[in-house]
């Protein structure tokens, strides 16, 4: 179980989440939002698969995955619930900026755009992000979730990042948080807050969730909970997850977290709510698996399967 790091962090407990309910399911898949995942490589297609599965398990209504052409058919078979678009890749099977015109309709219609799971070339990822930032077809209303190499590129982008400021959710581990700040991490909580401020992003990092000053506390697209009420769960700027096991430190776990956050955000939560709910669900799924299988050895793909039941318990 995590040890409290900052006394001024608001604990994310089941009680807090019940006071901050998720959006109603709606009448059809379109009312639960659309997620577009851009990721994967010839050697790491599973990362995109894990993220996409988690987005659907978190309740997103529609999923499209944009992956290298060499693995597109395999992923379409592995996850038949998703639409899959193959993009051009280089000789090593890595994605870059080519072929984004194939995604124009999906970029215009998605509610959450997740970039990063499985991308394996930092320079090509930077080119991909730069092309997306300049692409007029990217919806101005979509939340942008960045993971892995995609968030590691942020310091390189400078002012080019401006179109996405204020709608970013990023999921660094402590090492990646250090890359974002250009220095070693010292006080994790203070540094996570600094990452949120510097990139104008909601940040989920190793059980801490931070929102930048002037973040989405007053968003009008919040859930049934009134996000403008004073004293409510969304009035904080720093939250701390209060559960979770060391077994979360396993290959693919971060892809599941990013996908869960994307799926929740697509449903109509605010950025901070998606990050707090997604981070808690991710950790609580590990608790549940640890109670059955032991604190280590469960698989990342098993985490996603726990999400629907956990949401049901917390939303009733």
Secondary structure, 3 states (H helix, E strand, C coil): CCCCCCCCCEEECHHHHHCCCCCCCCCCHHHHCEEEEECCCCCCHHHHHHHHHHHHHCCCCEEEEEEEHHHHHHHHHHCCCCEEEEECECCCCCECCCCHHHHHHHHHHCCEEEECCCCCCHHHHHHHHHHHHHCCCCCCCCEEEECCHHHHCHHHHHHHHHHHCCCEEECCCHHHHHHHHCCCCCCHHHHHHHHHHHHCEEEEECCEEECCCCCHHHCCCCCCCCCCCCCCHHHCCEEEECCCCHHHCCCCHHHHHHHHHHHHHHCCCCHHHHHHHHHHHHHHHHHHHHHHHCCCCCCHHHHHHHHHHHHHHHCC
